[in-house]
């Protein structure tokens, strides 16, 4: 198992932990399938009324898809398989509130998860960035999700600047991406406190409010995401060239933290 799931029946809160610390909690195909399954299972578990999502260790919340994963693709130019499109709670029809507790790096494909959380509690030492452009890849799904959670200029800067910059937790809080900052040792406690409050309210009202909030932006989100496969197909470098750029990442200067 690449996920750790802990349920507290007394509080009604479940904690889902990405448990691939040695891989910076990057998502392989097994993890993607487990995430989809756990969100769908929670729909039937009345004792779970709120969820905290986090990553193992302190180095990273999630660094997106594992670079070692090979995703078979259909031969048709009109079809593309992305294992991350179904890893979020909303993609799996879960309307119980999900709070992301971000520790360390959150980058790239992590935004599929952050984009579908109700709000983010962040460690004060966390950083946020999107490496796609630096490695010859189009940031499409990730950019769309972040454009709905951040001021447009900030989303554009993060999506375009690649590995050259990282958004500090403080800056992420200032622009509204993050709703609360906590010390590294207090992160989970802060997220659990908020989740426990939500779990203590009547769950029908909470879920209805979550659904109402998402209805306000879902039409635009789906329209934007529908453009992503074609943009990726047109703009991505060949996988071999991407791999070359990724292999040379250690020669790059240290990113600027802002």
Secondary structure, DSSP 8 states (H G I E B T S, - for coil): --EEEEEETTTTEEEEEE--GGGTT-B-HHHHHHHHHHHHHHTT-TT--EEEEEESSSSEEE-SB-TT------S-TT----TTTT-STGGGT--SEEEEEE-SEEETTHHHHHTTSSEEEEETT-EEE--GGGGT----HHHHHHHTTS-HHHHHHHHHHGGGEEEEHHHHHHTTS-SEEE-GGGHHHHHHHHHHHHHHS-HHHHHHHHHHHHHHHHHHHHHHHHHHHHHHHHH---HHHHHHHHHGGGGS---EE-
